[in-house]
Amino acid sequence: MKRIQKISFILLATVVSVLFFNDTKAEAATSAWKTISSGCKVRLVTDASTYSTSATSVDVYAESSGCPTFYYKMSVDDPSGYKGPIQTGSFSSRTPVKVFKISTLRVSKGKNLAEPHIDLYSNSSFTTHKGAAWGPTITIYR
């Protein structure tokens, strides 16, 4: 009887530790650095690489290294070329996190692929295009 109690206790302790102490934090997805000009490179980072049916947004930010201040247009696009909603701003080393609501993206039932995208400009009127970068391909389930 003691042996059954001991096994039950060990099993219960294992289950509790898995349920309550397991780090289920999503892994961020980061693109490779994209060279924009001599010494200047940019990359995009998302908060996860896969978004479950319960996810409500894709969070994206851009980082730069060795670059001047850029003005940007950022979106989350699907591989067919559909551009999602565009968010704009300027940055010199890192953009604020941009939140793209999944409900505003073009996603259908099942598995969907998407890619964050950033267009970079040297002026606030977005007329002098300096380059672009694509983020990592992400998967969105609906």
N, C-alpha and C positions, 0 to 999 in steps of 0.2 A: 504494500500500500504506500509506503514511504517513497518507493521508487517511482510510482505513478505520480505522486504529488510533486516530486522533484522534476520529473520530465515535463509535467504540466506547467510548473513555474518557469522553467527554462523556455518552453515554447511561448508562454504568455509574454515573458520579458523580451523575447526576440521580436514578436509581433508588435509590441508597443514601441520598441526602439525603431523598427522599420517605419511604422506609421508616423511617429512624432519627431524623430531625429534625422530622417532622411532628407537631404537637401535636394529639393525638386526644382530649384531655380533653373529657369531656361538659360540656355547658352546663347550668347550674342553671336551674330554672324558678321564677319568683317571681310570686306573686299581687299584685294591686293592694292598696293599703292599704284596710282595712275600718274605718270609724269605729264604735267601740263606745260611746263617750260623748264629751261635749265635750272636745276636746283629746286624746283617747285613741284610738289606731288600732293595728291588728294586721294582720300579713300572714304568709303561710306560704311557705317556700322548700323545694324538693326538690333533690336532687343532680343530677337530669337531667329532661328532659321526655319522653324515650323510653327504654325499658328493653328490651334485646334478650333473646333466649331464653337467653343465658348469664348474665344479671343475676340476682343472688340476693336483693337487698334494695332497698327504697325508703327513702332517708334523708331525714328531714324535720325542720325546726326552725321555730319561730315567733319573730317579732320584734315588739316593741311600741315605741310612741313616746308619751310623755306619759301613761302608764297607771300605775295602782297595781299592787301585786303581785296576780297572778291565779293561781288554781288551775285546772288544765286537764285535759281528757280529749281525747286526740288519737287519730285513727284514719285509715286509708286506706280509703275507701268506693268502691263502684261506683255508677254512675249510677242503677241500679234501686232504690237505697235500702239495699242490703245494707251493714251496718256491719262493717268489719274489726276485728281485735283492737284493744283500747283500751289506751293507755299514759297514765299520769297523772303529775302533778308540779305545780310552781309556778314562776313566773318573774316578773321585773319588767322585763327588757329583752330577753332572748333565752333560749329554752329550750335545753337540751342537744340534740344531734342524736338523734332517735329513729329507731331502725332497725326497719323493718317487713319481716320475711322474706316474700318473694313466695310462698313455699310455703304461708303461712298466709292469704293473700288469696284471694278468690274470683275466680280467673282460669281461663278455658277456653283451648282450643287456638286459636291465631291471635291476632288483635288484640283487646286489652281496654283499655277506658278506666277510669280511676280518678281520685279526687280526695281529697287530704288534707283533713281536717276537724278543727277544734278548737272545743270548747265551753269557755267561760270562766266561772269562778265566783269569788265573793268570799270563800268559806270552804272549808276543807279537807274538810268533809263533803259538798261538792258539792250543796248545797241551794239556794244563792242564785245562780241563773243570771244572768250579766251580758251575755252575747252569744255570738256564734259567727262563725267565718270559714271560708271554703273556700279551699283552695289552688288552684294551677293544675291544669287537667286534664292528666293524664299518660297515656302510652300504654305498655302492657306487652304484649310479645309472648311467647307460649308455644308 
